[in-house]
Structure formats: structure tokens, C-alpha cells
Amino acid sequence: MIQVMCWVASSRSVTTILLFSIFTLNILAQNAGDYRTASSGAANWSDLSTWETYNGAAWAAATEYPGQSAGTGDVLITNGAQVSLDLPPANAIASLTFDDGTDQNTILSFGSQALTVTGAVTLGDPSADAGDQWLNIDDGSLVCNSIELKNTNTNNQDTELTVNNGTIDVAGDLIMYNGNRNRVRATGTANINIGGRFENGSFTRGS
């Protein structure tokens, strides 16, 4: 059994939150403690070579992985990175963002691990059919404040949030901006809890 719990707002509230969200996207700037993937291809979260970190002046090789210590800021999954969460970070990260303009498949997979994000989880806007983005919770656990899947603008560029037997707990809203190309997919006995609004996009059960 798949459990999905959410609150559905009136059409006026939907319009308001959509307009507000559109104007608040892409306002993040680099801050000390932010991380980004260092290259494309398969990589493990715990491998320091997977990451670069911003030291307040420039990007530099990471000496810890995101969430290893307190104070991790935004974690950016860049074009073509295919990261496996191979352990549960001891500390929460501030936000999780997939880069805009991806032209290679860009993936973060949880396996059976857990991640806590105190702020927003945002899937970006691909620039090519081959640049689809996947956030695969699998049999793991994601706790976050909100989730946004951006409008991909064209009908061959997809962003997808998938969960098998895992759990997604969203304190606020889960918003998708393209009803054709943004989707949430549950393939097993997923448990999805949404404290705010579930808007647009599609929800699919099965592989």
C-alpha cells in the first residue's frame, strides 16, 4: 500500500504560491560551506573526490563530505553527476539542488540510506533530452522542508522523484511546474507525507 498524505489548497491559493515560487527561484549564491559535485559520472557521497566546497572566496577540493560535520550549506548536483548516497550523513544539510542546464543524465540515489535537508530540495531545468534529472529515494528516507521540480519547458526533458519502499517527509509543499514532464513515481510500498500542497505534475504508481 502506498500512503500519500497532503493538503490541497483552493485554486486561489495555488495561484498565489505558484507566482511566489516562480519569483523566488534561482536566488541562491555561493556561501562558505556550500558543496558541489566535482565531475560527471558515478560517484559515492562519502568519497571526498566527489565534492568541491566553497571556502568563502573560491571552490576548493573538499576535506569532508556534505553532512559529515554541522554547517553544510547548499549541496549542488551538477551536470552528469550520478551520486550514490552510500551512508547516512550524521548532520543535516541546508538545501539540495540539481543544476539547471543539464545535458547529461543527472542522478542522486539513496539506496537504503537517509538524508535530512532543513530547507528546500530543488530539481532543475534540463537543457537537453539526455539531461534528465532523477532523485531516487529508493528504500531510503528523505526529510526536508519543501520540494520543487522546475518547469522543464519542453516535452522531452524530464525531472522525476522516485521512491520504492522508502519514505519522503515534506514539512511544506511539493510543487511541480510542468504537468507533462515533472512526476513523482512510487514503485513499492512507499510512504509519502506532505504537510503542505501537492501541485501540478503527475503521481504514478509502478515502474
C-alpha positions, 0 to 999 in steps of 0.5 A, spaced: 500 500 500 502 506 498 500 512 503 500 519 500 498 524 505 497 532 503 493 538 503 490 541 497 489 548 497 483 552 493 485 554 486 486 561 489 491 559 493 495 555 488 495 561 484 498 565 489 504 560 491 505 558 484 507 566 482 511 566 489 515 560 487 516 562 480 519 569 483 523 566 488 527 561 484 534 561 482 536 566 488 541 562 491 549 564 491 555 561 493 556 561 501 562 558 505 560 551 506 556 550 500 558 543 496 558 541 489 559 535 485 566 535 482 565 531 475 560 527 471 559 520 472 558 515 478 560 517 484 559 515 492 557 521 497 562 519 502 568 519 497 571 526 498 573 526 490 566 527 489 565 534 492 568 541 491 566 546 497 566 553 497 571 556 502 568 563 502 572 566 496 573 560 491 571 552 490 576 548 493 577 540 493 573 538 499 576 535 506 569 532 508 563 530 505 556 534 505 553 532 512 559 529 515 560 535 520 554 541 522 554 547 517 553 544 510 550 549 506 547 548 499 549 541 496 549 542 488 548 536 483 551 538 477 551 536 470 552 528 469 553 527 476 550 520 478 551 520 486 550 514 490 548 516 497 552 510 500 551 512 508 547 516 512 550 523 513 550 524 521 548 532 520 543 535 516 544 539 510 541 546 508 538 545 501 539 540 495 539 542 488 540 539 481 543 544 476 539 547 471 542 546 464 543 539 464 545 535 458 547 529 461 543 524 465 543 527 472 542 522 478 542 522 486 540 515 489 539 513 496 539 506 496 537 504 503 540 510 506 537 517 509 538 524 508 535 530 512 535 537 508 532 543 513 530 547 507 528 546 500 530 540 495 530 543 488 530 539 481 532 543 475 531 545 468 534 540 463 537 543 457 537 537 453 533 530 452 539 526 455 539 531 461 534 528 465 534 529 472 532 523 477 532 523 485 531 516 487 529 515 494 529 508 493 528 504 500 531 510 503 528 516 507 528 523 505 526 529 510 526 536 508 522 542 508 519 543 501 520 540 494 520 543 487 521 540 480 522 546 475 518 547 469 522 543 464 519 547 458 519 542 453 516 535 452 522 531 452 526 533 458 524 530 464 525 531 472 522 525 476 522 523 484 522 516 485 521 512 491 520 504 492 519 502 499 522 508 502 519 514 505 519 522 503 517 527 509 515 534 506 514 539 512 511 544 506 509 543 499 511 539 493 510 543 487 511 541 480 511 546 474 510 542 468 504 537 468 507 533 462 514 532 464 515 533 472 512 526 476 513 523 482 513 515 481 512 510 487 514 503 485 513 499 492 510 500 498 512 507 499 510 512 504 509 519 502 507 525 507 506 532 505 504 537 510 503 542 505 500 542 497 501 537 492 501 541 485 501 540 478 505 534 475 503 527 475 503 521 481 504 514 478 504 508 481 509 502 478 515 502 474 
